[in-house]
Amino acid sequence: MTTFIQTLIVGLRLGSIYALVALGYTMVYGIIRLINFAHGDFIMVGGYSIIFLTPVMKMLGLPLWVAVIPAIIICALVGMMTELVAYRPVRKNGTPMTALITAIAMSLFLENVAQAIPAIGPNPKVSNQIFPPSGIKIGSVTMEWATLLTIIIGAACMFFLYEFTQKTKLGRAMRCVSEDKEAATLMGINVNKTILVTFAIGSGLSAVAALMYMSQYPKIYTTMGTLLGLKAFIAAVLGGIGILPGAMLGGIVIGIVESFTTTYVSSSLTDTFVFLILIIVLIIKPAGLLGKNTGEKV
């Protein structure tokens, strides 16, 4: 029983990280129908930002996790710059296929630029202990503070984003642009500004995901966002891409599947089980767990 509870806790923690990344994916896809494959590399930007800001936090006598605040700003600026320079011209003059190719190109571009920066380079960087190693006891199992905070922060981000999109003026503008850009323009909504803000929010979440990732895996490298971003994308599709609660649900499912596969089957089959579950779910329910199958009007 102890092993089961420990495995479940690890799965929830890992799933919460995937969920945080998937929320960024699903926000961008929900508003412009673009699979932003560069989103995983924003996590890499957030991770390196936190590492380089750690000495500043120490010098100021602040907790190391406070570095996530300027890291959020850096990631948001990188996301906005990516939208302005790479995606906006393609949205105006390109096709969905060219937009997809541009997203893949931006991912490779960010990774190679990071490797070319002398302070980063190709070698991994090891982060400091961000949260205290202690925790709380749940029966015979100890849940570390990093694990508890990861789960709480993941759920809180999903809740606040959902409330933001449902109850604020900007959030309603995002939903309008997602439904019909032309109609939103006629209603006086600045579509480009709304899309830019969406990129800023989604990219800022990458820094939070990077903080949670580093608290569990203290090694940061330039290609870390590739597999992490892919699994988060799978989580978004599994839950129903474009649906915020679906991103959270998909991330938790993927995290739990990985954790139990590693413990009870084999760590080498973890990715196999993740993709297998995705295939099964999409065969049974192509729109995802929380998505609705809608027919195309002709």
Buried (B, 14 or more C-beta within 10 A) or exposed (E): EEEEBBBBBBBBBBBBBBBBBBBBBBBBBBBBEBBBBBBBBBBBBBBBBBBBBBEEBEEEEEEBBBBBEBBBEBBBBBBBEBBBEBBBEBBEEBEEEEBBBBBEEBBBBBBEEBBEEEEBEEEEBEBBEBBEEEBEEEEEBBBBBBBBBBBEBBBEBBEEBBEBBEEEEBBBBBBBBBEEBEEBBEEEBEBBEBBBBBBBBBBBBBBBBBBBBBBBBBEBBBBBBBEBBBBBBBBBBBBBBBBBBBBBBBBBBBBBBBBBBBBEEEEEEBBEBBEEBBEEBEEEBEBBBBBEEEEEEE
